[in-house]
Amino acid sequence: MDFRLSPETEAWRAELGTFLDAEIPDGFEGDDDFFDNEEQVDFARQFTRKLGERRWFAPAWPERYGGMGKTQIEQMVLNEELAYHRAPAGGRLFTIGITGPTMLVHASDEQKDRFLPKMASGEDWYCQGFSEPGSGSDLASMQTRAVRDGDDYVINGQKIWTSNAHIADKMILLARTDQEAPKHKGISAFIVDMDAPGVTVQGVPNIAYRHDFNQVFFEDVRVPASNLFGGENNGWYVATTTLDFERSNIAAVSGARRTIHDLIGWAREKHPGGRPWDKPSVRHKLADLAIEAETGRLVAYRTAWLQAKGAVPNYEASMGKVWMAMLGIKVANTGIGILGAYGQLTPGSAGAQLYGRLTTAYLLAMSGPIAGGTSDIQKNIIAQRGLGLPRG
Ligand SMILES: Cc1cc2nc3c(=O)[nH]c(=O)nc-3n(C[C@H](O)[C@H](O)[C@H](O)COP(=O)(O)OP(=O)(O)OC[C@H]3O[C@@H](n4cnc5c(N)ncnc54)[C@H](O)[C@@H]3O)c2cc1C
């Protein structure tokens, strides 16, 4: 593998950096993908449209759908810079990272023309309606049903842990269209309008007392049959494609690098207890974190490089996911320790250091090994597909 990026890609990274420095106010409280107040959402809507106008939201998509026809490497560089600058990129993960690429593979030309340009322009934000109260790791056991009725399907059921459902315009939904078929074979994928009659979104406050995810209830929701994509009862195949995208984990790596750099900057300043940087143990801890973040970055680059070559990384992506979930916890834990008692202060408290971000990061890091497929499941993939070990 060649670790260097082309001069054009590096030049684009620099251009992006200048744009993001100018656009994102210092101390902006929203992060890459999650928002829990109106002000953050308004700012993110405007910012996302600006990216879309420049075709910078989905650079790896064909120009016809609002992209730049570039490779996964440029998409990765964009994701890396957005996360490093803590840009509020409007549900990028679920829209550009997950739903769009899945539709590029599975949707009809008519569906691509209908849905993709509004994703790339930053106009339509998506959420992902996969998990249900009884179906997480065993996703294929889902119970939400879609029954054909004339030109529509009628949806009934419930999704849970749906990130950003409260601010999304549309959802990529998996629902059971054949009750009799074996569990992996009777599922279909739909695009659903979040303002369709019968859709109810209820916030579920998380460990950091933030409203990031939701329960979504479907009561006789009519969805046009033309919104089913990838073929009836072929939804499991669509879902597995979905889970193959956005797997470089670069945003998590980049977010961790930014926090480490912020901590280094903070430690070099003089504080009431002295200059933390003068203590070798502080420097060693920060060096360890920086090395581990760099390891994660290289794993992420390898994953994106495989994708750019047309390969589908699976155990490589799982390695990155496990590594970054662990690093997220470690960065927050170590960071809180280096800040001392100030590390206990929440955002907005007088005396909070680094905007109190470490406190929130510490709490939210706990979800890293669970969200998007648990670390246990990732380790199963690494064991079987990476190491060739037999199923237990
Ligand atoms: C912050 C966050 C955001 C999320 N956002 C979304 C979203 O937008 N859309 C969406 O659809 N879902 C979302 N999820 C849900 C997420 O996909 C599930 O939480 C995840 O798939 C695990 O499912 P579960 O929570 O039901 O746990 P379970 O599957 O019930 O697992 C419980 C425990 O058992 C272990 N386990 C289960 N099966 C196995 C196995 N075969 N081998 C070894 N161990 C196993 C798990 O590792 C875990 O420790 C989100 C979750 C979080 C935390």
The ligand as an SDF file (V2000), in Angstrom:
LIG
                    3D

 53 58  0  0  0  0  0  0  0  0999 V2000
  -25.1960    5.5030   20.2700 C   0  0  0  0  0  0  0  0  0  0  0  0
  -25.9800    4.4820   19.4900 C   0  0  0  0  0  0  0  0  0  0  0  0
  -26.5670    4.8520   18.2970 C   0  0  0  0  0  0  0  0  0  0  0  0
  -27.3250    3.9250   17.5660 C   0  0  0  0  0  0  0  0  0  0  0  0
  -27.9300    4.3370   16.4040 N   0  0  0  0  0  0  0  0  0  0  0  0
  -28.7030    3.4740   15.7130 C   0  0  0  0  0  0  0  0  0  0  0  0
  -29.4000    3.9010   14.5370 C   0  0  0  0  0  0  0  0  0  0  0  0
  -29.3180    5.0580   14.1280 O   0  0  0  0  0  0  0  0  0  0  0  0
  -30.1730    3.0090   13.8940 N   0  0  0  0  0  0  0  0  0  0  0  0
  -30.2880    1.7200   14.2920 C   0  0  0  0  0  0  0  0  0  0  0  0
  -30.9900    0.9620   13.6420 O   0  0  0  0  0  0  0  0  0  0  0  0
  -29.6550    1.2680   15.4310 N   0  0  0  0  0  0  0  0  0  0  0  0
  -28.8630    2.1310   16.1300 C   0  0  0  0  0  0  0  0  0  0  0  0
  -28.2150    1.7080   17.2810 N   0  0  0  0  0  0  0  0  0  0  0  0
  -28.4490    0.3540   17.7630 C   0  0  0  0  0  0  0  0  0  0  0  0
  -27.2490   -0.5580   17.5560 C   0  0  0  0  0  0  0  0  0  0  0  0
  -27.1460   -0.9300   16.2220 O   0  0  0  0  0  0  0  0  0  0  0  0
  -27.4550   -1.7480   18.4990 C   0  0  0  0  0  0  0  0  0  0  0  0
  -27.3800   -1.2550   19.8310 O   0  0  0  0  0  0  0  0  0  0  0  0
  -26.4060   -2.8250   18.3020 C   0  0  0  0  0  0  0  0  0  0  0  0
  -26.5640   -3.4480   17.0430 O   0  0  0  0  0  0  0  0  0  0  0  0
  -26.4830   -3.8870   19.4180 C   0  0  0  0  0  0  0  0  0  0  0  0
  -27.7650   -4.3500   19.5630 O   0  0  0  0  0  0  0  0  0  0  0  0
  -28.4680   -4.3800   21.0180 P   0  0  0  0  0  0  0  0  0  0  0  0
  -28.2710   -3.0390   21.6380 O   0  0  0  0  0  0  0  0  0  0  0  0
  -29.8700   -4.8400   20.8110 O   0  0  0  0  0  0  0  0  0  0  0  0
  -27.6560   -5.3990   21.8530 O   0  0  0  0  0  0  0  0  0  0  0  0
  -27.7800   -7.0320   21.8280 P   0  0  0  0  0  0  0  0  0  0  0  0
  -27.7440   -7.5170   20.4180 O   0  0  0  0  0  0  0  0  0  0  0  0
  -28.9840   -7.3460   22.6540 O   0  0  0  0  0  0  0  0  0  0  0  0
  -26.4760   -7.4210   22.5660 O   0  0  0  0  0  0  0  0  0  0  0  0
  -26.3320   -7.4070   23.9990 C   0  0  0  0  0  0  0  0  0  0  0  0
  -24.9590   -7.9380   24.3570 C   0  0  0  0  0  0  0  0  0  0  0  0
  -24.8010   -9.2940   23.8650 O   0  0  0  0  0  0  0  0  0  0  0  0
  -23.6810   -9.3910   23.0080 C   0  0  0  0  0  0  0  0  0  0  0  0
  -23.9650  -10.2950   21.8860 N   0  0  0  0  0  0  0  0  0  0  0  0
  -25.1230  -10.3710   21.1710 C   0  0  0  0  0  0  0  0  0  0  0  0
  -25.0050  -11.2950   20.1960 N   0  0  0  0  0  0  0  0  0  0  0  0
  -23.7530  -11.8170   20.2720 C   0  0  0  0  0  0  0  0  0  0  0  0
  -23.0380  -12.8070   19.5500 C   0  0  0  0  0  0  0  0  0  0  0  0
  -23.5810  -13.4490   18.4930 N   0  0  0  0  0  0  0  0  0  0  0  0
  -21.7470  -13.0750   19.9170 N   0  0  0  0  0  0  0  0  0  0  0  0
  -21.1680  -12.4200   20.9730 C   0  0  0  0  0  0  0  0  0  0  0  0
  -21.8230  -11.4810   21.7200 N   0  0  0  0  0  0  0  0  0  0  0  0
  -23.0910  -11.1750   21.3680 C   0  0  0  0  0  0  0  0  0  0  0  0
  -23.4510   -7.9780   22.4900 C   0  0  0  0  0  0  0  0  0  0  0  0
  -22.0910   -7.7850   22.0970 O   0  0  0  0  0  0  0  0  0  0  0  0
  -23.8200   -7.1380   23.7070 C   0  0  0  0  0  0  0  0  0  0  0  0
  -22.7490   -7.0460   24.5930 O   0  0  0  0  0  0  0  0  0  0  0  0
  -27.4710    2.6060   18.0210 C   0  0  0  0  0  0  0  0  0  0  0  0
  -26.8680    2.2250   19.2390 C   0  0  0  0  0  0  0  0  0  0  0  0
  -26.1310    3.1430   19.9630 C   0  0  0  0  0  0  0  0  0  0  0  0
  -25.5080    2.7140   21.2590 C   0  0  0  0  0  0  0  0  0  0  0  0
  1  2  1  0
  2  3  1  0
  2 52  2  0
  3  4  2  0
  4  5  1  0
  4 50  1  0
  5  6  2  0
  6  7  1  0
  6 13  1  0
  7  8  2  0
  7  9  1  0
  9 10  1  0
 10 11  2  0
 10 12  1  0
 12 13  2  0
 13 14  1  0
 14 15  1  0
 14 50  1  0
 15 16  1  0
 16 17  1  0
 16 18  1  0
 18 19  1  0
 18 20  1  0
 20 21  1  0
 20 22  1  0
 22 23  1  0
 23 24  1  0
 24 25  2  0
 24 26  1  0
 24 27  1  0
 27 28  1  0
 28 29  2  0
 28 30  1  0
 28 31  1  0
 31 32  1  0
 32 33  1  0
 33 34  1  0
 33 48  1  0
 34 35  1  0
 35 36  1  0
 35 46  1  0
 36 37  1  0
 36 45  1  0
 37 38  2  0
 38 39  1  0
 39 40  1  0
 39 45  2  0
 40 41  1  0
 40 42  2  0
 42 43  1  0
 43 44  2  0
 44 45  1  0
 46 47  1  0
 46 48  1  0
 48 49  1  0
 50 51  2  0
 51 52  1  0
 52 53  1  0
M  END
$$$$
